[in-house]
Amino acid sequence: MTDRTDGLDFLVDRSEWAKTRFVESPIPGELAPGQVLFRVDRFALTSNNISYASAGDMLKYWDFFPVGSGGPAGDGLGRIPAMGFGDVVASAHDDVAVGTRCFGFFPMSRALVIEPESVTATTITDGVPHRAPTALVYRQYNVAAADAMYDERYEDEIMLLRGLFMTSFLAEDFLQDSDLYGAEQIIVSSASSKTSIALGQVASARGAAHVVGLTSERNRAFVEGLGFYHQVLCYDEMDELNASRPAVFVDMAGSTAVTRGVHERCGDGLRYSMRIGNTHWDEGGADPDLPGVAPEFFFAPGQIAKRLKDWGPGGLQERMGDALRSFLDTTPKWLKVERGYGRDEVERIYQETLAGKADPSIGHVLSLWDDAASASGRG
């Protein structure tokens, strides 16, 4: 670490997400026995991160990197987790070598201290007490050099897509494992979001159901150009949904109006309603009289646990790895990666994403370091 005083954290008001703050915090010069210090190289910022804020209390995303627990101080503030890469720059753990590069959840910060509870050739699992209640998959750092799903050429795309792809892969697998609840079509809201794109690609590749994408007029041409949806409709065209075809609804938008529209249009033909994302976070709210089946929140770690029993760790990794590589192969035709460095870029892209103004064809990879050399530790 070039300067142990140059830590920086991006904080969000947990009750009003548009309010943000950058806090300078010292990076530990000395580690306690067993601790490991990551330099956070860069991370992805997508609408998925807004979903983390939305479900932050329910699914404990705020507990990953709580403010005031080994991080910066501040009442009512939080650090939104992000998928990224970090490098070990100091280690007081006998089994973790300096220079180890890992993929996993990091805060939108310059550094992170973890306390590994287990270390294998492929993973480092954080055992810091405030993360202990969270699912294992959220606490694991994949060692790049030994990761079957790692490809140096696709580092940016992996940050942008791997985490959300796993959610989409597992959600589609859950539906198939449930025989689609007898449905013949899968309706996906927020079809331009990267999580929806991944689900659309997996579902259309399987070919077991008619896949419908719901999107805004602004993003319609982009969504149609993907080729992953058999039908693309704007939100004001939901009366064109084939209500005679049994359906499942995968909700990435979290919009009360959109959810009600699908439920009302499909009626008794809606066999299952799955809630995943919250890209339309400002359009949500309670809807106690929602007709039809009650929406159920999808919890990806639960499906991981099931498939680990069914397929074993190797079988699950092999299936997800093959599916991810097939998905990454599609990205040159629809995804442009743009990197940004420093406070201004992080703030700008965060606010654009929060406001739903981000271009879906662009993937933003960011760093709180001021340039590429500093981010990678070569400065």
Summary of the structure (lengths in Angstrom):
residues: 379
radius of gyration: 20.6
end to end distance: 9.6
largest distance: 65.2
contacts: 1255
relative contact order: 0.15
helix: 38%
strand: 26%
